[in-house]
Amino acid sequence: MKYRNEFDSIGKIKVPGDKYWGASTERSNKYFNIGDFLVRPIVIHSIAIIKKAAAIVNAKNKSLEPKISRAIVRASDEVIKGKLNSHFPLKVWHTGSGTQTNMNVNEVISNRAIEMMGGKLGSKKPVHPNDHVNKSQSTNDVFPTAMHIAIAMKTREKLLPSLKMLEKELEKKTKEFSKIVKVGRTHLQDATPITLGQEFSGYRAQLKKCINRIENALQEIYYLAQGGTAVGTGLNTKKNFDKKIVKEISKITKIPFKPAVNKF
């Protein structure tokens, strides 16, 4: 395998030549090679949604050159679509607040954007993983935001539709079995009569309540930490950056996210 040299504040490290990740990812992959369970693609894709939204807002705020913003958006789209899944090797077990995973996404988007712009992989020019891809962000607001985005997407796209389908089927069975009488059982013994339809109505009622609880819980999941940066103050962002980036994230996902009221 061919390697290239990448650099960070610690120094030089060799990275596989056919991968888009950089020095931070390589160090984490080496020193925290624990178990086989990788960070799930849905989390990676959610972080890329944040990177895309940040690049759009930073360009609108004139904090980022339009050509760099466009390259970040294009590279982020490839991550979001799952085209670059093989470039995210990190395990779920690592230090801190998810910094290595955030940097993994920053580095992959940076190097892919550099490639798109005709630059040299690992050069950090013209797209820097920190100064450009991670601009106006911190792992401390990116990672919890990505968790909320991932939960909201999976819940709306898969969990709730599946539960609602099951609930409808149980409703059908409640009607279909309404005239089938059986002996109810309590304490493992025959008790009093009940219809099979009544029994299934209990299953349906439990599931319906669960659906309601999940829908209510989603209202809290829609609040995002993004814009709080490192400690909740929003340091190194422009005024109303939180509102603007959450609006972009909502556009991308078609989910009604809102800025967290208290980011501390």
Helices and strands as residue ranges (DSSP letters): E 3-7, E 12-16, H 23-31, H 41-60, H 66-80, G 85-87, H 99-116, I 129-133, H 139-154, I 155-159, H 160-176, E 181-186, E 189-195, H 196-221, E 223-224, H 241-253, E 258-259
